Amino acid sequence: MLYAYSLARTCSNNLGSLANRPPAESQDDPTTRAKRHAAEGKIHQRCDGFMADINKDPLLADFYSNIKKTSADPYFSARTDAAAAIKLLESANDPYLIESLLLSAAPLGNDKNGEPSRYFDGAWLTKADREILEMATTLAACRMGLACTAADDPTLLQNCAFGGICAETREGLWKAMIAENNIVGGQEKLMQYTDKIVEALREKNFRAFVPVK
């Protein structure tokens, strides 16, 4: 259920964006324009047939309205429950499921100033640090075996087609975005958070995700 739901949601959003997007930015250099067009083509290749078949499959036909189906899938339910996500991560080996659960494992909350934050490794992270942690959760999944190159990564295809940042790897994409936003020390934090998350996954020890009371 989680695989199919995630693909349906991603494809629906991407195809909708492609249908309504303005022409490619005129300031794009020819190489970037070519990469963006190629990324758009790959999105269509991956998604057109899948979306056409959704209404023919009783499992997929009512993803967005059938709460009974989605709530019965523990992986789907864990997306909004940090404790449940951690429990499932303890036995998860599939890198796609790991990616889907990791962000949910870092609890959402507010720091002492009321800023929206995520907890990780002894601190409630806000603003840029929170964004870098969210990047790190996806990069950790790459380290655990998820396909994360321009040939097969939906995240890279999306950012290339819609944002014009056409990186060859997910690590390269996040570092480029950090540099573009002038986040001092951000690339180093990205790697530190990623290393810590990968260590937790390999050792099946998720204390870094559990807030200290």
N, C-alpha and C positions, 0 to 999 in steps of 0.2 A: 504493500500500500504506500509506504513512504517513498519508495523509488518512483512509482508511477505518479503520485501526487506532485512530487518535486519537479519531475520532468514536465508534467502538464502545466504547472504554474510558471515555470521558467519559459517554456515555449510560448505560452499564451502572452506573457509580458513582452517577450522579445519580438514576436511577430506583430503584436500591436504597436510596439515602438517603431519597428521598421516601416509599417504601413503609414504612420503619421509623422515620421521624422522629416525635417527639412533636407534639402540637398546637402551633400558633403561640404564641409567648410572650405571656402575658397582659399583660405590661407594654408591649407594642407599642402605639403609638398607632394610631388607626383608619387613618391614611394609610399607615403602614408595613405594617400587616396587609394592606391592599388591595394594596400593591406586592408583598408576598411571595406572596400568592395568585396575582397576575398572573404573577410569575416562575415559579411552579410550573406554571402552565398552559402557559407557553411551552416549558418543558422537556419536558412531556408531548407537546406539539404537535411538537416537533423530533425526539423520540427514540422514541416508541411504535412508529411504523411502521418505522423503521430497525431497531430491535431485533427486531421480529417477522420481518423479512426476512433476518436474518443467517444462519439455518440453511438458507435456501433457496439461498444464493449460495455456490458452491464456493470463491470467493476469500475469503469472510468466515467460513466455517463453523468454521475451526479456528485463528483468529488466535492464541490464547493457547498453543497446543501445537505448531504447525507452525513450528519454528525454521528449517527450510530456506527457507520463503517469506520470513519476515521478515529473515533474514540476507542474502538476495539483494537487498534494497532498500537502496541506499547511504544514503538519508536515515534509514531506521530504524536502521541500524548506527551511524551517526554520533552518535546520541543518547548514547552512552557513550564517545565518542572525541573529545576536544577538537580534536586536529589534523585529523581527518577532517571535523568540523563546520566548522572554519575554511576548509578547502579547498572545501567545498560552498557556504559563504557567499560566497566570492569570485565565484561565478557565479549565485547565487540572486537572483531578482527577485520571486518570489511572496511576499507578506507573511506568509502562513500558514507557508510553509516557513522563512522567516526567523525567525519566532517560535519554531518548533519547534527550530531549530538554535542560537539565540543562547545559551540557558542552557548548552547542552552545550559551547559554545566557551569558556566561563569554567571553567578546570580546577578540579576538586575536590582538596583536599589538607588539610594541617594547618599551622597557623602554628608559630612557634618554641615556643609553650607547649602544643602538641598539640591546640589547638582546631580542630574542623572548619571549613574555610574555602574560599573561592573566590578565585582570583587575578584581579585586574583593575587595570590601569593602575599597575603598580609595587608593588602591595601584596596580601598575603593578607588578605582581608576576613572577619571573624568576626561572629557574633551579629547584632546589628541591622544593621550595615553589609552583611553578606552578604545578609540578607533584602531590604534596600533595592536592592542590585544585582540580585537576582532579579526584583524588581518592575520595575526599569528595563529589563531585557531585554524584558519583555512590552510595556512602554510604548513602547520604541523601534520595535517592530513596528507599533504604531498609527501612529506618525509616518511609517512607510514604506507606509502604505495599508491596513493591516488594519482591518476594521470593529470599532470599539471603543466603541459607544454602547449604552445600555440596550435598544435595539430589537433588537440583533443579536449581542451579545457574550456567549458562554457563561460567561465569567469573571464578568461582572456578574450574570447570571442566577443562577449558583450562590451568589454571596456574598449576594445579596438573599434568595433562597429559604431558605438554610440559616443565614446569619449575621445577617440583618436589617440589613445595610448596603446600602441601595438607592441607589447612586450613578448618575448619568446618564452618566458617562464613566469609563474605566479610570483616567485620571489622578485624577479625583475620588475613586474608590474607594481607590487607594493612599494618597492624602493623608489621607483619613479614617481609614484603618487606622493610619497613622503617628501621627496626632494622638491616636487612641484609646489607643495604647500609650506616649504621652508620650515619643517619641524626639526629643530636642532636636536641632534642625538637620536632622532627617530629611527634611523636604520639600525643603529646599535640596539635600541630597545626591542625592535622587531625580532632580531635574532635571539636576544636574551629570552624574551617571552616564548618564542618558538622552541628553543632548546629546553626550557622548563616544562612546557606542555608535552613535548616528545618524551622527556624523561618520565613524566607522570604516566603517559600511555604505556611505555615499555615496562615500567615497574608496577603498573596497576595500582598506583598510589596517588589518589586525587585530593590530598589534603590542601594543596594550593588553591583549590576551588571552594573550599568550605570556610565561610567566615568564622573568625575567632570570636567567641562570645565573651 
